[in-house]
């Protein structure tokens, strides 16, 4: 009985110690983020974007879809903070709900592009030879075209729609990540500790999964974070051209497109969603720059 109590006590103490170490690491990471003013600003804006998207029904004062033609193109005021569009819809409410669409595209593309580019890159860099040649020639084909032009081609082939935008951006965003992961794998595969692991009989899959992949992760995370600004701009560009989210969905690029006919008389119709795109793109760039300073061991 005493042995059982002692083992339970030791197990609880170890678990508590692990939780404390994890909390300490998280606190240190947040302190490093807050130490850089631009990174703190970028992280705060991204966090605010997530909160707005999560609590959109409680934050937005009006429905983003209900039209009120009597209040069409009303200027910013107490009733409508950012004014109304040509159909009398509250622009602030549409911005709030549009944050959900923006985050949906950014997160879905990121969680798809990251593993795809990382897997292809470390495979090409570790094995080399014909495997590297084939994978990198495919990567060169994709990377030789401007990302927006290639995304336009894919969306034109697939048809307009939010899901097709995600697929198109994913197909154009993985090559830079694959090239980065390949460069990291090339520098690691000849390292002494990798040779030691091979001599101990570890298979290539184990070497990739347990040693090379974790070391490539920080660089890939940094690149994905900095790519999020480009994803937002590409999605907004496709929405502006009518190939992204379809009306009446409150997508920021589509809002600019529908309001461009009134921009000379009603500046708020295009200025407000344009500022939302600009601010959030800068925020992701600031955040990615800060993560590079923190996660890159060469900057320590």
N, C-alpha and C positions, 0 to 999 in steps of 0.2 A: 504493500500500500504506500509506504514511504517512498519507495523507488518510483512508483507511478506519479506521485505528487511532485517529486523532484524533476522528473522528465517533463511533466506538463509545465512546471514553472520555468525550466530552462527553455522549452519551446516558445513559451510566451515571451520570455525575455529576448530571445533571438528575433522574434517577429517584431517586437517593439523597437529593437535596435535597427532592424532593416528599415522600418518606417521612418525612424529619426534620420537615418542616413539619406533616405530618399527625399525627405522634407528639406534637409540641409542642402542637397544638390539643387533642388528646385528653387530654394531661396537664393542660393548663390547665382544660379542662372538668371533669375529675375533681377537681381542686383546688377549683374553685368549688363543686362538689357537697359535698365534704368540709367546706368552711368553715361550712356551715349544719348544726348538729347534727341537727335533725329530718329534713332531707333525707338526711343520711348514714345515719341510722337506717332511714328508709323505703327507700332504695336498697339497703341491706344486707339487709333482710328480703325484698325482691323478688328480689334475687340469690340468697339462700338458698332461696327458694321454687322458683326455676328449677333450682338444683342438686339439690334434693330430688326434683323431678319427673323430672329427667334420669336420676338414679341411683337411682330408687325400688326396683328389684329388689335392689340391693346394700345399701340403707339399711334397708328393712323387714325385721324379723326373722321375720315370719310371712307366710303367704299372706293376702291381704285377703278371700278368699272361702271358705276352708276353715272349716267349723263344728266346734266342740268343745263340745258341750252340757254336758259335765262341768265346764267352767270358765265357764259362763254367768254374766254379771254379776259377775265377779271384780273386786275393787277394785284400784286402782293398786298395783303392787309391783315386785319385782325381775324377775319373769317377764314381766309385762305392765306397761310403764311407765305407760300411761294407762288400764289396766283392760281389760275385755272387754265386749262388748255382749250382748244377750239370746240370741244364738246362739253365744256363746263366741269370737267373732272378735276378734282383737287390734285395739284402737282405734287405737293408734299406727300400725300397718301400714296400716290403712284410711285414716288421715289422709294418710300418705305417698303412697299411690296416688291418693287423692282430689285431691291437688295437681295431678296430671296433667289431671284432668277440669276443674278450675278454670282452669288455664292454657289449656287447649284452648278453652274458651268465651271467655275474655278476649281471647286473641290472635286467634282467628278473627273475633270480632265487631269488634275494633279495626281489623284490616286490611280489613274490609268496609265498616265505617261511615265510616272516615276518607276514602277516595277518593270514596265516594258523596256524603257531605255536602259535601266540599270542591268537587267538580265542580259540584254543583247550586248551591252558594252563590256561587262566583265567577262562574258563568254568569248568575245572576240579578242580581248586583250590577254586573257590567260592562255588560250589554246594557240593563238597566232596562226601562221600558215594559211592554208586554204580557207579555214573557218573565218579567220580575220579578214581575208581578202573579200570573200563573198558578202559577209555582213557589212563591211565598211563600204563596198561599192553600192549596196542597196541604200545605206545611209547617205552616201554622197548624192545619189539620185534625188532623194527627198530634200536634202539640205541645199541643193543647187537652185531651187525655186524659192522666191519670196514666200514667206509663210501665209500672208494674206491672199496672194494670188492662188496658191495651192489650195488653201481652205475654200476659196470661191469655187474652184474647179470641183472639189469634192461635194460641196453643198449643191452646186448646180446639177451634179450627177445624181445625188441622193434625193434632192428636193428640199424645199424650205421646212423648217421645224427645229425646235430646240434640241431634240435628241440628235438630229443630223449635224447640228452645229458642234455638239460635243464630240461626235465621231470625227468630223472634219478637223477640228483643232487638235484632237489627240493624234491624228495621223501626221500632222505637220509639226508637232511640238516635241516628239520623242528623239529626233536625230541629234540635237545638241547635247542632250543628256547621255545618249549612247556614246558620243564621242568623248565626253568628259569621263564617263565610267571606264571606257577603254584606256584612256591615258592613265588613270589611276591604277588600273589592273596591270598595265605594262610596267609601271614603276614598282609594283609590289611583287610580281611573280618571281623576280630574281632575288628577292630579299632573303637574308640568311634564315630568318625564322620560317619562311615558307619552304625553303629547302630542307630544314630540319623536320618539319611536319611531313614532308613527302618521304623522307628517309625512315620515318616511323611507320610508314605503310598507309598513310591516309590517302583516300581516293581523291580524284580531281573534284568530284561533287562536294565532298566534305571540305576540301581546301577552299573552294569558292564560297560555300555557304557559311562556314564557321570562321574564316579568317579574312578573305578578300572582301566579301560583301559588306561586313560591318565597318571596315576601314574606308570603303567608298561611300558609305551612307551620308556622312556629314556634307561632303561636296555636292552630292546629288540633292540633298534637302535644301542647301543654299541656292542651287541653281533653280530648283522648282519654285522656291519662294520668289526669286527674282523674275521668273517667267510668268508669275501670276499677273503682273501688270500687263504683259503682252497678251495674255489670255483675255483679260478684260477688254483691252483695246480691239483685239480681233473679233470678239463676240459683239462688241458695240458696233464695229464696222459692218459685220454681217447683218446685224439688226437694222442698221441704217439703210442698208440696201434691200431690206425686205426679205432676207433669207434666213433670219433667225427666228426668235419668238414672234408668233403671228398675232395681229390685233384680235382682241383688245388687251392682250397681256402687257403689263407695264414694264417693258424692257427699256433700259436707258437709251440705247442706240435708236430703237424704234421711236421713242419719244422725241428725240432730236429730229428724226426724219419727218415725222408727222407735223412738227411745229416749224419747220424751216420756211414754210410759205408765209408765216406771220412774224418772222424774227425781226424785221425792220420796225414794225409798230409795237410788237409785244416781245420784248427782249427776254423776258423770264421763261418763255416757253422752251427755248433751246439753251439758255445760259445755265439754268439750274441743273438739268440732267448732265450737261457738259461739265460743269464743275464737280458733280458727283463722280463722274468717270475720272476726271483729272486727279482729284484728291485721293481717291482710293487706289489709283495706279501709283501715285507717288508714295502712298503709305506702304504698299507692298514692296516697292523698291527700297525704301528706308529700312523696312524690317529685314529684307534679304541682306542688305549691306551690314546690318548689325549682327545677324546670324553668322555671316562670313567672318567677322572679327572674333566672334565667340567660339565658333566650332572649328575653325581652321587651326590646326596645331602649329602651323608655321607662323601664326600671328601671336603666339604665346611668348 
